[in-house]
């Protein structure tokens, strides 16, 4: 079942089409990556998903019904990119307050806060103020307050930025655990490495449009350039074949591009026929990083302001 | 509604639980009163120890110029100004008056007071009055008019003000004036203090970016109303504390003076009895006047206009706070259109305490942006006298309609402003936020 179905969502501002006809679906229990350069319209899209703003056009189906911000707000957890907490408020009270705003009762909120504080080893922070915490600690607290109320949909905007590897791993583990327990996660970031590690499914947004949609594997297949690396003990002096072309040559390794109409096996056959020992043979898929840059570079990175008549 | 309540609780608790709350609640009125007391003290108290030498060669004063605590006149026999100049230079005197032998009190010759160190305005006036009074007597004598003749000619016939119906209420006008002025002024201060408190709170939430987290849990309107209600409750609590403190002091002061009175009775002879009589007389007169002010009407009205005015203005302040960005100076220019009507209110109020039924006062007390401040000045004069019952009801209805409108409008500005970062919005943009349909 899909927890979220977004259909032809549009949001126009006075000078920009911030979100222009975006549709996607999010399966229950999956981790969904939302990528895009700065100003692509991700925040606007997320704000509509969380019920903070309303779409000009289009539909958001949440949990099988059209999104009703007042009722569904308790089932959604949102951690914005710009992290914000009350600086002068005690940490325990702050977590309780945010949990109660999500609709938890006093006792239940207290129980959950204690549970999460124990899990993240934050019990000693209870009476500290936010201004006493380091940036990474604040981020941990923010993550806790986002997931306290056991939301079905968790939206995380850059949740790992500014965290050291230990804490980043802690949060990552929690994200996996929450997804395993049935929560769906929308993960928005610029860091492609995190996406490859975490996300099942991604979309790439640029200039208000969705430009890519699929699993990480699918997208890599889509953008693969038939590159293979082969390492042999003795590279033949001249390579003459129509099956592939050498792109790069190092001491004992070759990067080859299999030509249109040929298959990778022909590379191996060629080297076997040449009588050299093959140590390894591997397909070189493009990284998401490269795909991201390739897709985005086709269009100017900075969005231009335009006059919208809608 | 439930979430509004949770937000209001936080706003209330975070302010009241602070250590500074009780301190500032008690210190603030003390500071204000202390400030006024100091001001009054310094304005009443003139320059101490002014010693003025008088060289009366014409013998105009006959050595009869009376000294008092602040100005001392001393008659000297110096014959020239030069020797007096020296004495002033040596600081024996602060200044001197030299009256030449040929001085004629009937002429309009100027009498000069020479001084070294500047003499304050109040002291100057004192000297002038003293000298003039004596000179006047001299002139009258010269014209053969006795002081008693003059007094009987000058005797002022008393003019008494009596309303056509009902009995005379002396002293009431003065007290109504004071009560009206004080309550109007209090509301004015309250609007400012708590209004800006709301504004700063909203701006803080926006700048620290917590607003986005919160509005993903509650509707922006709930957040705004929660803040307004919470801070309003802080104001109310502060007020109750002040009223309690006031009543306690009021109750304690008669006890103290009563103790004094009984002490006075122990003094043998008539002096003690007289003192007691005078005191109890003054006390009962004060109580009688207090009775004439209708507190049963005044207090509920004060609460109503305090709450109404607060709700009306705090939502506007919240709207301004939501438009502010990192730069706190943004608030300065945006806040002006809101503070102007409050200031107008206080200007109209000072007129209205004098003349509660003038057209300006009627307008000011009906117009919801000024009515919280102005109406109190009129109510202090009593319902049929200062303001008709119809006007009072109309003003209250307008005020309720006014704050419903401003909270509705501010809510729309707030909803957009709280999530808008970057440049400061113009008034035109905020107008658009308020009145577009979504």
Interface residues (C-beta under 8 A of the other chain):
Chain A: X47 X50 X51 X52 X53 X54 X69 X70 X73 X76 X78 X79 X80 X82 X83 X84 X85 X86 X87 X88 X89 X97 X98 X100 X101 X102 X103 X142 X145
Chain B: X3 X6 X7 X10 X14 X205 X208 X209 X210 X211 X212 X213 X214 X215 X216 X217 X218 X219 X419 X438
